[in-house]
Amino acid sequence: MDARQNVIVDAIMPAQVRAARGLLAWSQDKLAAASGIPKRTIARMELAEAAPQRRTVQAIRAAFESAGVEFIAENGGGPGVRLRKAAP
């Protein structure tokens, strides 16, 4: 199995990572600290320079989700992100 097949289940697109950082006003340094993933790996992922390993995607996704980001799957309108609605 190559690296690209390794992340299909948990896949998030480079644009989703950039958008999620924008929603939270996080720098790559902040995401690196929150996820435990090196900043260079995050930069390479955002530029689509390499297919990340599954554990990398899971760590990034978990960091964003714990901060309130929801990932929207491809559903005909394209993948995206949004902030979770605050509880009333």
C-alpha positions in Angstrom: 0.0 0.0 0.0 1.5 3.4 -0.9 1.3 6.5 1.2 -1.7 7.9 -0.8 -3.8 4.8 -0.1 -2.8 4.9 3.5 -4.8 8.1 4.3 -8.0 7.6 2.3 -10.2 6.8 5.3 -9.2 9.9 7.2 -8.3 12.1 4.2 -8.3 15.8 4.5 -7.3 18.0 1.7 -4.5 20.6 1.9 -7.0 23.4 1.4 -9.0 22.1 4.3 -5.9 22.3 6.5 -5.3 25.9 5.4 -8.9 26.8 5.8 -9.2 25.2 9.3 -6.1 27.2 10.4 -7.7 30.3 9.0 -10.9 29.8 10.9 -9.0 29.4 14.1 -6.4 32.1 13.3 -3.7 29.4 13.9 -0.2 29.6 12.5 1.6 26.5 11.4 3.5 26.8 14.6 0.3 26.7 16.7 -1.0 23.7 14.7 2.4 21.9 15.2 2.1 22.5 18.9 -1.5 21.4 19.1 -1.0 18.2 17.0 2.6 17.2 17.8 3.4 17.2 14.1 6.5 19.0 13.0 5.9 22.4 11.3 7.8 21.3 8.2 5.5 18.3 7.8 2.4 20.6 8.0 3.9 22.9 5.4 4.6 20.0 3.0 1.1 18.7 3.6 -0.5 22.1 2.9 1.5 22.5 -0.3 0.6 18.9 -1.4 4.3 18.1 -1.7 3.8 14.7 -0.1 1.1 12.3 1.0 1.1 12.3 4.8 1.0 9.2 6.8 -2.3 8.2 8.4 -1.1 9.0 12.0 -0.1 12.5 10.8 -3.6 13.2 9.3 -5.2 11.8 12.4 -3.2 14.0 14.8 -3.9 17.1 12.7 -7.6 16.3 12.4 -7.8 15.6 16.2 -6.2 18.9 17.0 -8.6 20.8 14.8 -11.7 18.9 16.0 -10.8 19.5 19.6 -10.6 23.2 18.8 -14.1 23.1 17.3 -13.5 22.5 13.6 -15.7 20.1 11.7 -14.6 18.6 8.4 -17.1 18.4 5.6 -16.7 15.5 3.2 -16.9 15.8 -0.5 -20.7 15.7 -1.2 -21.0 17.2 -4.7 -20.1 20.7 -3.5 -16.5 19.9 -2.6 -14.8 19.2 0.8 -14.7 22.0 3.4 -14.5 23.0 7.0 -16.6 24.9 9.4 -16.7 25.8 13.1 -18.9 23.7 15.3 -22.0 25.5 16.5 -21.7 26.6 20.1 -24.1 24.8 22.5 -27.0 27.0 23.5 
